[in-house]
C-alpha cells in the first residue's frame, strides 16, 4: 500500500505534463489545454495529502 502512495502522485504529475504538451502541440485553446492537467495535478495534491495524513 505504501508503494502506490509514493508512486501515484508522480505518475499524475507526469501525465499532467504530457497532456499539457500534447494539447499545446495540437494548438488548442490554452484554457482547454490546461483543464485535464490541472485536474491531474489536483489529484496528485490529494494523494500527497493522503500520504501525509497516513504518515507514510
ABEGO torsion letter per residue (X at the ends): XAAAAAAAAAAAAAAAAAAAAAAAAAGBBAAAAAAAAAAAAAAAAAAAAAAAAAGX
